[in-house]
Amino acid sequence: MKPIISFVIRYIPRPILQKVSPLVMKFFTQLNKGTDVNCPVCNHSYKKFLPYGRVARENALCPNCLALERHRLMWLFLQNKTNFFSAPLKVLHIAPEHCFINRFEALPNLEYITGDIESPLAKVKMDVHQIPFEDNSIDVVFCNHVMEHVKDDIKACSEINRVLKNEGWGIIQSPVYDLPETIEDAGITDPAERERVFGQRDHVRKYGNDYAIRLRKSGLVIEENNYVKELSEGIIKKNALPEKEIIFVCKKGH
């Protein structure tokens, strides 16, 4: 299964995957029946989660809601460390993840807006370099696994800073590698070479340990939150959480 998953992720366009994945996954919900792992996003249990990734990670993808390790961690963080599920909030979700959309839309306390330049899941077609909302108009912004794709990540983050309210906050996740600093070369345009250098064909940079420092250049205040370290080994194992994932929480800079 791993080679098939790796091929599909590498070569099938993401908008197509976003449309067909929920249908394909219905088969695996029956195949993986069990109680060893539980997805906190949809509260479904399985023998194990599905492998996922270009170099397929074991026990990663929930076949019911399509949540990955990082999504399950984010859900728990939102539940236990924020007022996301209770306060009246205007939320902008850039490049929305399938596992969250219906659940966030169903929350009566939220004015929930999804936006993306190409995703068929988003309701507002928008470029993150030019977010079509007024200054100081958004309470919460989610923008996960986007910055490694965009031409100017600092400009995109400055737009997030602009639209956030004074007490606004958000989460901006990206793949971060154990490198001293981010690798970036606009001259690399060949997809195969981009995959070799940046880890994926549609990536334009490979973030290193300077990720938070780099994003702060936009004016955003970036907090490196190590929430997973607060959780027990039992919860980490039961929910199949990423043990080294830092949650990058942003706040409006003044």
Buried (B, 14 or more C-beta within 10 A) or exposed (E): EEEEBBEBBEEEEBEEBBEEBBEEBEEBBEEBEEEBBBBBBBEBBBEEBBBBBBEBBEBBBBBBBBBBBBBBBBBBBBEEEBEBBEEEBBBBBBBBBBBBBEBBBEBEEBEBBBBBBEBEBBBBEBBBBEBEBEEEBBBBBBBBBBBBBBEBBBEBBBBBBBBBBEEBBBBBBBBBEEEEEBBBEEEBEEEEEBBEBBBBBEBBBBBBEBBBEBBBEBBBBBEEBEBBEEBEEEBBBBBBBBEEBBBBBBBBBE
